[in-house]
């Protein structure tokens, strides 16, 4: 696995082939009606974003993620992947825990948060491995009334 800065092409390739539950989660919090519209918006927003990374495997880009700071010292974790995620999951998890998160916390980040579609247990377990804890259920958070779960890591 290698981790690189995003390019619009890499972000598009992952977004077009994102896992079905990732697509469902993103669509639930977006104004877009089609997957193609969502892909275009993701590429426009994250294709060259400074706080985004792309994880690659032999066949190309597999995952896109980032810690986006909408508020000072609070990072919102954004992540999606294609079906090759299982091939890089352990290595990517180590990278995030050993390099990505520590870099941000050393720079002053005191909270990392992530909202995830309720019932997406595979991702919820992974967020726990990353050190985030289930914080709250956000009822009717999605555009069609879907519940989401808020996870966070908070520096003590």
Backbone torsions as a table, in degrees:
resi	resn	phi	psi	omega
1	UNK	NA	142.7	170.8
2	UNK	-131.6	150.6	-179.5
3	UNK	-116.8	131.3	-178.0
4	UNK	-135.9	166.3	171.1
5	UNK	-65.5	153.0	-177.7
6	UNK	-73.3	150.6	165.7
7	UNK	-124.2	152.1	178.2
8	UNK	-55.6	-37.6	-179.5
9	UNK	-65.5	-44.8	179.4
10	UNK	-64.0	-44.3	179.7
11	UNK	-62.5	-41.9	178.6
12	UNK	-62.2	-44.4	-178.7
13	UNK	-60.2	-41.8	179.4
14	UNK	-71.9	-44.1	-178.4
15	UNK	-61.7	-39.8	179.3
16	UNK	-65.1	-29.9	-176.9
17	UNK	-110.8	19.9	-175.1
18	UNK	-62.4	150.9	178.7
19	UNK	-55.0	147.9	-174.7
20	UNK	-59.4	-39.8	179.2
21	UNK	-69.0	-34.7	175.0
22	UNK	-62.4	-44.5	178.5
23	UNK	-60.3	-45.0	179.6
24	UNK	-59.9	-43.2	-179.2
25	UNK	-64.5	-48.3	179.8
26	UNK	-64.4	-42.7	179.7
27	UNK	-62.7	-32.8	-178.2
28	UNK	-66.7	-21.4	-178.7
29	UNK	-118.5	20.1	179.6
30	UNK	-122.4	160.7	177.5
31	UNK	-87.1	3.3	-170.4
32	UNK	-84.5	147.8	-177.8
33	UNK	-95.4	-22.2	-177.7
34	UNK	-128.1	159.3	177.1
35	UNK	-63.7	-37.1	179.1
36	UNK	-61.6	-41.7	176.8
37	UNK	-63.4	-41.6	178.2
38	UNK	-61.7	-45.8	179.9
39	UNK	-58.2	-47.6	-180.0
40	UNK	-59.0	-41.6	-179.7
41	UNK	-67.5	-40.4	178.7
42	UNK	-63.7	-43.4	179.1
43	UNK	-63.3	-43.8	179.8
44	UNK	-62.4	-38.2	-176.2
45	UNK	-82.1	-40.9	-171.2
46	UNK	-113.2	-4.9	-174.4
47	UNK	-59.2	-26.7	179.0
48	UNK	-139.8	27.5	-176.4
49	UNK	-74.5	133.6	-178.1
50	UNK	-62.9	-27.6	-176.0
51	UNK	-100.4	20.8	-178.1
52	UNK	-117.1	144.4	175.5
53	UNK	-124.1	157.3	173.6
54	UNK	-124.9	126.6	177.4
55	UNK	-96.8	130.0	-177.4
56	UNK	-112.4	149.9	171.2
57	UNK	-125.2	-177.0	-175.7
58	UNK	-49.2	-42.4	-174.5
59	UNK	-89.4	6.8	178.8
60	UNK	123.4	-163.1	-176.7
61	UNK	-68.6	139.6	-176.5
62	UNK	-118.4	-38.9	-173.1
63	UNK	-142.1	147.6	176.2
64	UNK	-126.4	131.7	178.8
65	UNK	-153.4	168.2	178.0
66	UNK	-173.6	165.5	175.3
67	UNK	-116.0	100.0	-172.4
68	UNK	-95.4	128.3	-178.3
69	UNK	-100.1	101.1	175.6
70	UNK	-90.1	-21.3	178.1
71	UNK	-130.7	150.8	-179.5
72	UNK	-57.2	129.3	174.7
73	UNK	65.0	15.2	176.5
74	UNK	-125.9	118.2	-179.3
75	UNK	-106.5	134.7	176.2
76	UNK	-101.6	120.6	-179.3
77	UNK	-77.7	126.8	177.3
78	UNK	-121.3	135.4	-175.9
79	UNK	-159.6	139.8	168.6
80	UNK	-154.6	157.9	-175.1
81	UNK	-150.1	168.2	172.6
82	UNK	-99.1	-173.7	-174.5
83	UNK	-70.3	-7.9	175.6
84	UNK	-81.6	1.5	-178.1
85	UNK	-54.0	-37.0	-178.8
86	UNK	-59.8	-25.6	-179.3
87	UNK	-74.3	-23.9	-176.8
88	UNK	-121.4	1.8	-173.1
89	UNK	-51.9	-50.2	-177.8
90	UNK	-65.3	-44.7	-178.3
91	UNK	-67.2	-39.7	178.2
92	UNK	-66.8	-39.9	177.5
93	UNK	-59.3	-45.9	177.4
94	UNK	-60.3	-43.9	179.4
95	UNK	-58.9	-46.1	-178.4
96	UNK	-63.9	-45.9	-177.2
97	UNK	-71.9	-35.7	-174.1
98	UNK	-94.4	-23.8	-175.1
99	UNK	-123.8	-49.9	-173.8
100	UNK	-67.9	-60.1	-178.1
101	UNK	-60.0	-47.2	-179.7
102	UNK	-59.3	-35.8	177.9
103	UNK	-61.1	-40.7	179.3
104	UNK	-73.5	-40.5	-178.9
105	UNK	-68.1	-34.6	175.2
106	UNK	-65.1	-27.7	179.0
107	UNK	-85.9	1.0	174.1
108	UNK	115.8	-4.8	178.8
109	UNK	-64.0	125.3	179.8
110	UNK	-112.6	-3.8	177.6
111	UNK	-147.1	132.8	171.7
112	UNK	-120.1	128.8	-176.8
113	UNK	-132.1	158.6	179.7
114	UNK	-155.4	129.0	174.0
115	UNK	-100.6	130.7	-177.0
116	UNK	-134.7	144.5	-179.0
117	UNK	-55.6	128.3	179.2
118	UNK	-57.9	134.8	179.9
119	UNK	94.2	-5.2	179.3
120	UNK	-87.0	68.1	-170.0
121	UNK	-63.0	-33.2	178.4
122	UNK	-58.0	-46.4	179.0
123	UNK	-71.7	-37.2	179.9
124	UNK	-62.5	-39.9	176.0
125	UNK	-64.0	-41.8	180.0
126	UNK	-64.2	-40.5	177.0
127	UNK	-60.7	-36.9	175.4
128	UNK	-64.1	-42.1	176.8
129	UNK	-61.4	-36.0	178.1
130	UNK	-71.9	-11.5	177.7
131	UNK	105.0	4.1	178.1
132	UNK	-88.4	146.2	180.0
133	UNK	-113.8	146.8	175.9
134	UNK	-63.6	127.5	-174.3
135	UNK	-111.0	-43.3	-175.6
136	UNK	-164.6	156.4	168.4
137	UNK	-97.4	128.4	179.2
138	UNK	-103.1	101.3	-175.1
139	UNK	-70.9	136.8	176.3
140	UNK	57.2	36.7	-177.7
141	UNK	-76.8	-32.8	-179.4
142	UNK	-79.5	161.4	-175.4
143	UNK	-63.5	-26.5	178.2
144	UNK	-103.8	19.8	176.7
145	UNK	89.4	12.6	179.2
146	UNK	-68.3	142.3	172.9
147	UNK	-82.8	146.9	175.0
148	UNK	-124.9	158.7	176.2
149	UNK	-113.7	132.2	177.5
150	UNK	-93.8	127.1	175.5
151	UNK	-115.0	151.1	177.2
152	UNK	-153.7	156.3	165.6
153	UNK	-121.0	131.3	-178.9
154	UNK	-128.7	127.9	177.1
155	UNK	-68.2	128.8	178.9
156	UNK	-79.3	NA	NA
